[in-house]
């Protein structure tokens, strides 16, 4: 058993090719953060009143991918409307 949770497995992503992004990814992981580039919603919206929400857009009959649903669930679990 790898010790990874199902969520970790769904959100696992390759190291970025871009040097600055790769450096950030490596340093964040080294400091105990879980990092993914997968599943982020299409839009993050906010207004001057401090309200915000995240949106993933799909065409009719198109479904969320498992990693997209996982990220939306994490946001919702932390009180971010998604």
C-alpha positions in Angstrom: 0.0 0.0 0.0 1.4 3.4 -1.0 0.1 5.4 1.9 -1.7 7.8 -0.4 -5.4 8.6 0.1 -7.9 8.2 -2.7 -8.0 12.0 -2.9 -4.2 12.2 -3.3 -4.3 9.6 -6.1 -7.1 11.5 -7.9 -5.2 14.8 -7.7 -1.7 13.6 -8.4 -0.1 15.5 -11.2 3.2 15.5 -13.0 5.9 18.0 -12.1 5.5 21.2 -14.1 7.9 21.7 -17.0 8.1 25.4 -16.5 11.1 26.2 -14.2 9.4 28.6 -11.9 6.3 26.5 -11.6 8.4 23.4 -10.9 10.4 25.2 -8.3 7.2 26.3 -6.5 5.8 22.8 -6.7 8.9 21.2 -5.2 9.3 23.8 -2.4 5.6 23.6 -1.5 5.7 19.8 -1.3 9.0 20.0 0.7 7.1 22.2 3.2 4.3 19.7 3.6 1.7 21.0 1.2 -0.2 18.8 -1.2 0.0 20.4 -4.7 -2.0 19.7 -7.8 -2.5 21.3 -11.2 -5.5 19.1 -11.9 -9.1 19.8 -11.4 -9.1 23.5 -10.7 -12.4 25.1 -11.7 -12.6 27.1 -14.9 -13.5 30.3 -13.1 -12.9 31.8 -9.7 -15.2 34.8 -9.2 -15.2 37.5 -6.5 -16.7 41.0 -5.9 -15.9 44.1 -3.8 -18.2 42.8 -1.0 -15.8 39.9 -0.4 -18.0 37.2 -1.9 -16.5 34.6 -4.0 -17.3 31.3 -5.7 -15.7 28.8 -8.1 -17.3 27.4 -11.3 -16.5 24.5 -13.6 -18.3 24.8 -16.9 -19.4 21.8 -18.8 -21.4 21.4 -22.0 -24.8 19.6 -21.8 -24.2 15.8 -21.2 -20.6 16.4 -20.4 -19.5 15.1 -16.9 -17.0 16.2 -14.4 -13.8 14.2 -14.3 -13.1 12.5 -11.0 -10.2 14.9 -10.1 -12.4 17.9 -10.9 -15.2 16.6 -8.7 -12.6 16.0 -5.9 -11.3 19.7 -6.1 -14.9 21.0 -6.1 -15.6 18.9 -3.0 -12.6 20.2 -1.2 -13.6 23.8 -1.9 -17.2 23.1 -0.7 -15.9 21.3 2.4 -14.1 24.5 3.3 -17.1 26.8 2.8 -16.2 27.9 -0.7 -19.3 27.7 -3.0 -18.4 25.6 -5.9 
